[in-house]
């Protein structure tokens, strides 16, 4: 199994360590920080695959999230992992699940669902 798939599964398992979730300029991309120090984004591609990007530079997450398509052409300080390139069913499923987790965190769905569940007696 690919090391990035193992790392993505670890992020899913420890979603409480995902913070600073912000949407990118492109609405299909979500930026986040894992464990208070690692800057990432995950992008849902039009072909049904997902790209997970790591940003090792000193740029702020908000700066990265604000970059528009033409600005990305001049920016190269990132590493990209694609479920299409890895080409395993597990990579697609893992990246899709991570995208869902980050999307839920972006909209505060844990709090919303807890509020709904706790408002009724079962």
Secondary structure, DSSP 8 states (H G I E B T S, - for coil): --HHHHHHHHHHHTGGGEEEEEE-SSTTEEEEEETTTEEEEEEE-TTS-EEEEEE-SS--HHHHHH--HHHHTT----EEEEHHHH--HHHHHHHHHHHHHHHHHHTTHHHHHHHHHHTS--
